Amino acid sequence: MSEINNPRAWAEKAEEDFTLAQSALRRKKPLIAGACFHAQQCAEKYIKALLVSKGADFPKTHDLLMLNNLCSEIGVFLEIDPMLLNNLADYAVRTRYPGEGPTLKDAKEAMETVKLIRVFARRFLGI
Protein backbone atom coordinates (compact mmCIF):
# COMPACT_ATOMS: atom_id res chain seq x y z
CA MET A 1 0.00 0.00 0.00
CA SER A 2 1.33 3.41 -0.98
CA GLU A 3 1.86 5.76 1.97
CA ILE A 4 -0.54 8.26 0.38
CA ASN A 5 -3.26 5.58 0.56
CA ASN A 6 -2.45 4.54 4.10
CA PRO A 7 -4.66 6.22 6.74
CA ARG A 8 -2.11 5.46 9.46
CA ALA A 9 0.59 7.30 7.49
CA TRP A 10 -1.71 10.34 7.39
CA ALA A 11 -2.33 9.95 11.13
CA GLU A 12 1.42 9.83 11.83
CA LYS A 13 1.91 13.09 9.94
CA ALA A 14 -1.06 14.57 11.81
CA GLU A 15 0.53 13.61 15.12
CA GLU A 16 3.73 15.45 14.16
CA ASP A 17 1.66 18.59 13.61
CA PHE A 18 -0.22 18.04 16.87
CA THR A 19 3.05 17.76 18.80
CA LEU A 20 4.44 20.87 17.10
CA ALA A 21 1.28 22.84 17.90
CA GLN A 22 1.40 21.81 21.56
CA SER A 23 5.11 22.56 21.81
CA ALA A 24 4.65 25.99 20.27
CA LEU A 25 2.12 26.92 22.95
CA ARG A 26 4.16 25.54 25.84
CA ARG A 27 7.12 27.84 25.21
CA LYS A 28 7.88 30.66 27.63
CA LYS A 29 6.95 32.99 24.78
CA PRO A 30 4.30 31.01 22.85
CA LEU A 31 4.61 30.78 19.08
CA ILE A 32 0.97 31.57 18.46
CA ALA A 33 0.89 31.62 14.66
CA GLY A 34 2.88 28.40 14.49
CA ALA A 35 0.54 26.70 16.95
CA CYS A 36 -2.50 27.73 14.90
CA PHE A 37 -0.90 26.62 11.64
CA HIS A 38 0.07 23.20 12.97
CA ALA A 39 -3.34 22.75 14.63
CA GLN A 40 -4.95 23.33 11.23
CA GLN A 41 -2.51 20.97 9.54
CA CYS A 42 -3.21 18.28 12.13
CA ALA A 43 -6.96 18.58 11.59
CA GLU A 44 -6.57 18.53 7.82
CA LYS A 45 -4.42 15.40 7.87
CA TYR A 46 -6.71 13.56 10.28
CA ILE A 47 -9.75 14.35 8.13
CA LYS A 48 -7.85 13.18 5.06
CA ALA A 49 -6.93 9.99 6.95
CA LEU A 50 -10.65 9.38 7.47
CA LEU A 51 -11.30 9.85 3.76
CA VAL A 52 -8.40 7.57 2.80
CA SER A 53 -9.68 4.90 5.19
CA LYS A 54 -12.90 4.79 3.17
CA GLY A 55 -11.13 4.89 -0.21
CA ALA A 56 -12.52 8.35 -0.96
CA ASP A 57 -10.77 10.79 -3.25
CA PHE A 58 -10.26 14.41 -2.27
CA PRO A 59 -8.68 17.46 -3.90
CA LYS A 60 -5.52 19.16 -2.70
CA THR A 61 -7.10 21.69 -0.37
CA HIS A 62 -6.87 23.22 3.08
CA ASP A 63 -10.66 23.72 3.15
CA LEU A 64 -11.74 21.79 6.23
CA LEU A 65 -15.43 22.43 5.55
CA MET A 66 -15.14 20.83 2.12
CA LEU A 67 -13.21 17.88 3.53
CA ASN A 68 -15.79 17.47 6.29
CA ASN A 69 -18.58 17.52 3.69
CA LEU A 70 -16.76 14.80 1.74
CA CYS A 71 -16.63 12.76 4.96
CA SER A 72 -20.35 13.22 5.47
CA GLU A 73 -21.02 12.05 1.91
CA ILE A 74 -19.32 8.74 2.67
CA GLY A 75 -20.99 8.29 6.04
CA VAL A 76 -18.30 9.63 8.36
CA PHE A 77 -19.84 12.29 10.59
CA LEU A 78 -17.44 14.40 12.65
CA GLU A 79 -20.33 16.27 14.31
CA ILE A 80 -18.33 19.43 14.77
CA ASP A 81 -19.56 23.00 14.48
CA PRO A 82 -18.80 24.23 10.94
CA MET A 83 -17.80 27.61 12.36
CA LEU A 84 -15.02 25.94 14.36
CA LEU A 85 -13.79 24.18 11.22
CA ASN A 86 -13.92 27.42 9.26
CA ASN A 87 -11.94 29.28 11.93
CA LEU A 88 -9.33 26.53 11.98
CA ALA A 89 -9.12 26.35 8.18
CA ASP A 90 -8.23 30.04 8.07
CA TYR A 91 -4.92 29.32 9.81
CA ALA A 92 -3.59 27.29 6.86
CA VAL A 93 -2.66 30.47 5.04
CA ARG A 94 -3.32 33.51 7.24
CA THR A 95 -0.64 32.57 9.77
CA ARG A 96 2.08 32.18 7.15
CA TYR A 97 2.42 35.86 6.26
CA PRO A 98 2.89 39.14 8.13
CA GLY A 99 -0.18 41.04 9.16
CA GLU A 100 -2.94 40.63 11.67
CA GLY A 101 -2.35 37.34 13.36
CA PRO A 102 -4.16 35.11 15.81
CA THR A 103 -4.20 35.73 19.53
CA LEU A 104 -3.27 33.34 22.32
CA LYS A 105 -7.01 32.83 22.87
CA ASP A 106 -7.37 31.91 19.18
CA ALA A 107 -4.54 29.39 19.49
CA LYS A 108 -6.09 27.78 22.55
CA GLU A 109 -9.44 27.52 20.75
CA ALA A 110 -7.69 26.01 17.72
CA MET A 111 -6.15 23.39 19.98
CA GLU A 112 -9.52 22.56 21.53
CA THR A 113 -11.04 22.12 18.07
CA VAL A 114 -8.22 19.94 16.80
CA LYS A 115 -8.41 17.78 19.92
CA LEU A 116 -12.05 16.98 19.08
CA ILE A 117 -11.09 15.99 15.54
CA ARG A 118 -8.07 14.03 16.74
CA VAL A 119 -10.04 12.00 19.30
CA PHE A 120 -12.74 11.19 16.77
CA ALA A 121 -10.29 10.24 14.00
CA ARG A 122 -8.09 8.08 16.23
CA ARG A 123 -11.12 6.21 17.53
CA PHE A 124 -12.54 5.78 14.04
CA LEU A 125 -9.19 4.54 12.71
CA GLY A 126 -8.63 2.21 15.68
CA ILE A 127 -5.45 3.95 16.81
Buried (B, 14 or more C-beta within 10 A) or exposed (E): EEEEEBBBBBBBBBBEBBEBBBBBBEEEEBBBBBBBBBBBBBBBBBBBBBBBBBEBEBEEBBBBBBBBEBBEEEEBEBEBEEEBBEBBBBBBEBBEEEEEBBEEEBBBBBBEBBBBBBEBBBEBBEE
